[in-house]
């Protein structure tokens, strides 16, 4: 069986670029006609003129915080803020929510999120059972992977999150060929299996995403017989890039146009320079044009040794803004502000994310003159309500936090 999912992965780069640029004007016109938000954002743009990367770079970048603000402003009349081209009904079987809250539609096309390509590159093949431990609750991650697995011809056990002992039991009894989910949860499952004395000899491959995948964790999994590859995908865009057996960066998906721009602008950077990933998707149901992910990366020179000819990126290299991902969930500076506003005793605050080897911990430092018992606990409960994540809260003296404008500090070790 071929090591490539389809012939698109090995076509000549010039042929790929020509196909993407040929599809671009129609996608821009479609967004202008059927997505009210883009009718406004791209007002005055002649879609037929947008047939090159140079022309695309002249269009405005829509960043995640702007999408969120637009959704919030138009929620009463349009839950998606005018960015979706479909309405509730048969052509939109599912709607998901990401932290913020940002709502995302799922359409009816097979492999709507285009995840089958990444699943195939991770070593999965038709006829296998996949143990899917991404969440099926609120967020689209579980469905993203399940629809991709089905398109590949695989069966799926919807393990979801939590319940590690039951996960081990299902893996052992069903003998799934591999795992899909966050790398940290796979580590917990394997540790639980070791503790229970349960062997999982068939669990030999994994596709992981949703959080950092440091080499130390990759090697830890490999030492236990699991070869894991990562992919980069978002709830807004679906698959963006995926790792191959070469382990040289991430190969771009065939269904997106990727630019790397100078953070805070829409200007493309020279090849190899680190910048913000800006994505244009060819998805007709949610046609995001120049969507700023807030993630940093850079283009790798050359092509993949596996024969895939698309561009490669170095992978996730941090955030262009202060938004960060903790245990698979985005945390925004605005969420920290929302917590602080609930307590008149609170002054400046900083959320510090620490930990190593997929063991994320959050601590919120809050300047306050009040030290009444229970205040820190009330703030911790507010953090959990707003972010859906646990955090310790420490009250510190006014003026003790640095005056650097930083609201979220990512102090994690990725060694």
Beta strands, then each sheet from edge to edge (+ up, - down):
strand 1: 62-63
strand 2: 94-98
strand 3: 102-106
strand 4: 129-132
strand 5: 155-158
strand 6: 178-181
strand 7: 205-208
strand 8: 227-234
strand 9: 238-243
strand 10: 250-252
strand 11: 256-261
strand 12: 275-281
strand 13: 291-297
strand 14: 299-300
strand 15: 312-313
strand 16: 324-326
strand 17: 329-331
strand 18: 349-354
strand 19: 361-367
strand 20: 392-396
strand 21: 408-410
sheet 1: 1+ 13+ 12- 11+
sheet 2: 2+ 3-
sheet 3: 5+ 4+ 6+ 7+ 8+ 9- 10+ 15- 14+
sheet 4: 16+ 17-
sheet 5: 20+ 19+ 18- 21-
end
